[in-house]
Amino acid sequence: MDVGALVDRARTGEPRAVARLISLVEDASPALREVMATLAPLTGSARVIGLTGSPGVGKSTTTSAVVGALRRRSLRVGVLAVDPSSPFSGGALLGDRVRMQEHALDPEVYIRSMASRGHLGGLSWSTPQALRVLDAAGCDVVLVETVGVGQSEVEVAGLADTTVVLLAPGMGDGVQAAKAGILEVGDVFVVNKADREGASAAVRDLRQMLSLAEGSDVGWTPPVVTTVASRGEGLDELMAALDEHWAWLAGPGLHRRRTARAAAEIEAIALAALRSRLGDLRGAGPGGLADLAADVVAGRTDPWAAADVLVDAVTTAAR
Amino acid sequence: MDVGALVDRARTGEPRAVARLISLVEDASPALREVMATLAPLTGSARVIGLTGSPGVGKSTTTSAVVGALRRRSLRVGVLAVDPSSPFSGGALLGDRVRMQEHALDPEVYIRSMASRGHLGGLSWSTPQALRVLDAAGCDVVLVETVGVGQSEVEVAGLADTTVVLLAPGMGDGVQAAKAGILEVGDVFVVNKADREGASAAVRDLRQMLSLAEGSDVGWTPPVVTTVASRGEGLDELMAALDEHWAWLAGPGLHRRRTARAAAEIEAIALAALRSRLGDLRGAGPGGLADLAADVVAGRTDPWAAADVLVDAVTTAAR
C-alpha cells in the first residue's frame, strides 16, 4: 500500500481516501505507524470541538446545526461521532446519525461513526488517531460528538480544544452534571430544548453550580447558552460562545491544552506497548508468568517479587 | 517495624495484628514487600469463597449465615466486605455490616470492610493482598463479599475458589445476570428471599439461562439453591452445594484456578510498576514526556514514534 499516495488523495478532499485512512488507524493495521508518521507534519491546524451530554439531550441535532453554521463560513468540517456503547464502527450513518443526513452529501463534510474499542470504557484510543487523519485531510474544524457515559465526557475534554457540555431540562441533569464531574470539563454549556418546561430552572441551577465549581482555567467563565437546536434557535449565540473561547485559547493556552493531550496519548500508547509485552510473557517457558504463578501458589515466592522478575523480563526483551 | 513479630502475633490469632497487616498492604506502605515476602510460605491453606450480587439481594445476611455455619464447624473465618462504590475502608463495621454484628465479638472471625481503590473500577488490587493476610493468619475459610457492580463480579470470581452469585426475585436480575456475564463466573447460584413472589420464576429463568450458557468447567453444573437467609432457610443446602464444589475442585482444578489467580495478580502488579515508571518520566527533562508531547504538537514526530522513545526510556531506567 502506498501510504503517501493515500494521504495525498485525502488532502485533495477525496472522501474514500479519508475513510480508508481512518479504517487503517482504527483497525491498528500494520500500516498504522507509517500512516501516523506521514500525517505528523500535516497536523495541528484543525480546531477541535467536543460535544458531550446524556442520551436524549439533542447532541446530534446540535452537532448538525453547528456543522451547518461552519459550512456557511465555507469551512471544511469533520465529525467523529463516538458511541462508547456501540459495537459498530464505520462510515455508515448509524441511528442518530440520520439527523446529520442533511450534510451527508456535502463533499466538504466528513462524518464518521466510531465505536469505542477502549477496554476501560469511554473513548477508544483510536479516536485521537482518527482525529489526526481528519486534521491532516484539511478539515478546518473537527467536531467530536460523544455520548456522556461514565468517564467519556472527561475523555472527550482531553481531546478537544473547546468542550461543549449539553443538557436538557427535566432530565435530572443537574445532579448528573455534578456527579460526572462535567462541570470541570465544560468550556461552554448548552441547555438545549429550551422551549421545554423547566429550562430556566435548569439554567439557574447550572449557573449556580458553575459559580461554586473550581474553574481550572483562570480568566474563562464558562457561558451557559440556551438553544432549541431543532429549530436553529440560539445557534448564533452558541457559535459566538465557541468563537469567544477559541479567541481566548489562542496562544499559550491552546498550546498547553494540546501538549497535555499529546502527552496523554503518548502515554496511553506506551502503556499499551508495555502491557502487550507483559502479555507475550504469559505462559512463556522457564521464568515466564505461568512458572511464577505456580511459585506463588506454592508459597516459594510472593506476587511482588514475582512481578519484579516479570518487569525485568519485559525490559530485557526490549533490548 | 518488626514484620516477623507482627506476623507471628497474627498467626496466634491476635485481631489487632491482623488488622495492622491488612492496613499495611492496603496503604501500600514501604513495608508491603517485606510483609508479602514473610507471608508467602504461610499462605495457600485458606478456602476462598466469593459472594456477589446486586445491591439488595441479601449478600450481607447470607454471608453472616454462612459465617455462622462455618463457626459451628469450629473453623476460623475471615470476611472481606469489598464495596467498590465506597470511599471508606477499615476495620469498622460499615452500613450493611451491622448484619454481621452477631459475629463481631467472635475472636475466631475477622471482618474487614474494604473500599475499592482500583482506578479501573471494581476490586482493588489490595483485595488479594488482604486475602493473603487472612490466609496466613490461619483463617480456614475467607469469604469475599462484593457488590455486583460493573466488572466486580468477574473480578471476585478471579479471587475465589468458589464463587456464589446471589439473586433475588423481582429485581430484573435475570436480564442483569445475562448482561454482566455472571452466568459464566458463578459456581453456585442462590435465589435468596425465596419467600417472595416470583421466586420460582426466577429459579426457572436462571436454570434455563444456565442450560444455554457455555460452562467453562467441564464436569460441574452450577446448582441453584433457594434460601431465605434472614431466617436461615436453605442454609444447609447452600453449605452442601459449597462443600460439593470444594470436593469437586480438589486437586488439579483448585491448583489451576489458584495459578490463574496468582498470574493475574502478578501481572497487575507488574503493570502498575511499569505504569509508575512511565509516570516518573512525566515532564522529565530532555527526551521526557513533556518534550515528546511538544514535538508531537509541532508535527516533528507522531505519538507512536514518541511512545517508542518513552518505552525505551522506561526500560533503560530499569537497568
HADDOCK unambig.tbl for C-alpha pairs under 7 A between the chains (distance, minus, plus):
assign (segid A and resid 33 and name CA) (segid B and resid 304 and name CA) 6.51 0.50 0.50
assign (segid A and resid 36 and name CA) (segid B and resid 302 and name CA) 5.99 0.50 0.50
assign (segid A and resid 37 and name CA) (segid B and resid 301 and name CA) 6.78 0.50 0.50
assign (segid A and resid 37 and name CA) (segid B and resid 302 and name CA) 5.52 0.50 0.50
assign (segid A and resid 40 and name CA) (segid B and resid 299 and name CA) 4.81 0.50 0.50
assign (segid A and resid 40 and name CA) (segid B and resid 300 and name CA) 6.80 0.50 0.50
assign (segid A and resid 40 and name CA) (segid B and resid 301 and name CA) 5.93 0.50 0.50
assign (segid A and resid 40 and name CA) (segid B and resid 302 and name CA) 5.23 0.50 0.50
assign (segid A and resid 41 and name CA) (segid B and resid 299 and name CA) 4.29 0.50 0.50
assign (segid A and resid 41 and name CA) (segid B and resid 300 and name CA) 6.26 0.50 0.50
assign (segid A and resid 42 and name CA) (segid B and resid 299 and name CA) 6.94 0.50 0.50
assign (segid A and resid 43 and name CA) (segid B and resid 299 and name CA) 6.34 0.50 0.50
assign (segid A and resid 44 and name CA) (segid B and resid 297 and name CA) 6.54 0.50 0.50
assign (segid A and resid 120 and name CA) (segid B and resid 120 and name CA) 6.97 0.50 0.50
assign (segid A and resid 258 and name CA) (segid B and resid 297 and name CA) 6.52 0.50 0.50
assign (segid A and resid 259 and name CA) (segid B and resid 293 and name CA) 5.27 0.50 0.50
assign (segid A and resid 259 and name CA) (segid B and resid 294 and name CA) 5.54 0.50 0.50
assign (segid A and resid 259 and name CA) (segid B and resid 297 and name CA) 6.13 0.50 0.50
assign (segid A and resid 262 and name CA) (segid B and resid 293 and name CA) 4.99 0.50 0.50
assign (segid A and resid 262 and name CA) (segid B and resid 296 and name CA) 6.49 0.50 0.50
assign (segid A and resid 262 and name CA) (segid B and resid 297 and name CA) 6.74 0.50 0.50
assign (segid A and resid 263 and name CA) (segid B and resid 289 and name CA) 6.21 0.50 0.50
assign (segid A and resid 263 and name CA) (segid B and resid 290 and name CA) 6.64 0.50 0.50
assign (segid A and resid 263 and name CA) (segid B and resid 293 and name CA) 4.79 0.50 0.50
assign (segid A and resid 265 and name CA) (segid B and resid 303 and name CA) 6.68 0.50 0.50
assign (segid A and resid 266 and name CA) (segid B and resid 303 and name CA) 5.08 0.50 0.50
assign (segid A and resid 266 and name CA) (segid B and resid 304 and name CA) 6.81 0.50 0.50
assign (segid A and resid 266 and name CA) (segid B and resid 306 and name CA) 6.34 0.50 0.50
assign (segid A and resid 266 and name CA) (segid B and resid 307 and name CA) 5.08 0.50 0.50
assign (segid A and resid 267 and name CA) (segid B and resid 307 and name CA) 6.66 0.50 0.50
assign (segid A and resid 269 and name CA) (segid B and resid 304 and name CA) 6.75 0.50 0.50
assign (segid A and resid 269 and name CA) (segid B and resid 307 and name CA) 5.98 0.50 0.50
assign (segid A and resid 270 and name CA) (segid B and resid 307 and name CA) 4.75 0.50 0.50
assign (segid A and resid 270 and name CA) (segid B and resid 308 and name CA) 6.80 0.50 0.50
assign (segid A and resid 270 and name CA) (segid B and resid 310 and name CA) 6.61 0.50 0.50
assign (segid A and resid 270 and name CA) (segid B and resid 311 and name CA) 5.82 0.50 0.50
assign (segid A and resid 271 and name CA) (segid B and resid 275 and name CA) 6.62 0.50 0.50
assign (segid A and resid 275 and name CA) (segid B and resid 271 and name CA) 6.61 0.50 0.50
assign (segid A and resid 289 and name CA) (segid B and resid 263 and name CA) 6.21 0.50 0.50
assign (segid A and resid 290 and name CA) (segid B and resid 263 and name CA) 6.63 0.50 0.50
assign (segid A and resid 293 and name CA) (segid B and resid 259 and name CA) 5.27 0.50 0.50
assign (segid A and resid 293 and name CA) (segid B and resid 262 and name CA) 5.00 0.50 0.50
assign (segid A and resid 293 and name CA) (segid B and resid 263 and name CA) 4.81 0.50 0.50
assign (segid A and resid 294 and name CA) (segid B and resid 259 and name CA) 5.53 0.50 0.50
assign (segid A and resid 296 and name CA) (segid B and resid 262 and name CA) 6.50 0.50 0.50
assign (segid A and resid 297 and name CA) (segid B and resid 44 and name CA) 6.55 0.50 0.50
assign (segid A and resid 297 and name CA) (segid B and resid 258 and name CA) 6.51 0.50 0.50
assign (segid A and resid 297 and name CA) (segid B and resid 259 and name CA) 6.13 0.50 0.50
assign (segid A and resid 297 and name CA) (segid B and resid 262 and name CA) 6.76 0.50 0.50
assign (segid A and resid 299 and name CA) (segid B and resid 40 and name CA) 4.81 0.50 0.50
assign (segid A and resid 299 and name CA) (segid B and resid 41 and name CA) 4.30 0.50 0.50
assign (segid A and resid 299 and name CA) (segid B and resid 42 and name CA) 6.97 0.50 0.50
assign (segid A and resid 299 and name CA) (segid B and resid 43 and name CA) 6.37 0.50 0.50
assign (segid A and resid 300 and name CA) (segid B and resid 40 and name CA) 6.84 0.50 0.50
assign (segid A and resid 300 and name CA) (segid B and resid 41 and name CA) 6.30 0.50 0.50
assign (segid A and resid 301 and name CA) (segid B and resid 37 and name CA) 6.80 0.50 0.50
assign (segid A and resid 301 and name CA) (segid B and resid 40 and name CA) 5.96 0.50 0.50
assign (segid A and resid 302 and name CA) (segid B and resid 36 and name CA) 6.00 0.50 0.50
assign (segid A and resid 302 and name CA) (segid B and resid 37 and name CA) 5.54 0.50 0.50
assign (segid A and resid 302 and name CA) (segid B and resid 40 and name CA) 5.26 0.50 0.50
assign (segid A and resid 303 and name CA) (segid B and resid 265 and name CA) 6.68 0.50 0.50
assign (segid A and resid 303 and name CA) (segid B and resid 266 and name CA) 5.09 0.50 0.50
assign (segid A and resid 304 and name CA) (segid B and resid 33 and name CA) 6.52 0.50 0.50
assign (segid A and resid 304 and name CA) (segid B and resid 266 and name CA) 6.81 0.50 0.50
assign (segid A and resid 304 and name CA) (segid B and resid 269 and name CA) 6.76 0.50 0.50
assign (segid A and resid 306 and name CA) (segid B and resid 266 and name CA) 6.33 0.50 0.50
assign (segid A and resid 307 and name CA) (segid B and resid 266 and name CA) 5.07 0.50 0.50
assign (segid A and resid 307 and name CA) (segid B and resid 267 and name CA) 6.65 0.50 0.50
assign (segid A and resid 307 and name CA) (segid B and resid 269 and name CA) 5.98 0.50 0.50
assign (segid A and resid 307 and name CA) (segid B and resid 270 and name CA) 4.77 0.50 0.50
assign (segid A and resid 308 and name CA) (segid B and resid 270 and name CA) 6.81 0.50 0.50
assign (segid A and resid 310 and name CA) (segid B and resid 270 and name CA) 6.63 0.50 0.50
assign (segid A and resid 311 and name CA) (segid B and resid 270 and name CA) 5.82 0.50 0.50
assign (segid A and resid 315 and name CA) (segid B and resid 315 and name CA) 4.77 0.50 0.50
assign (segid A and resid 315 and name CA) (segid B and resid 318 and name CA) 7.00 0.50 0.50
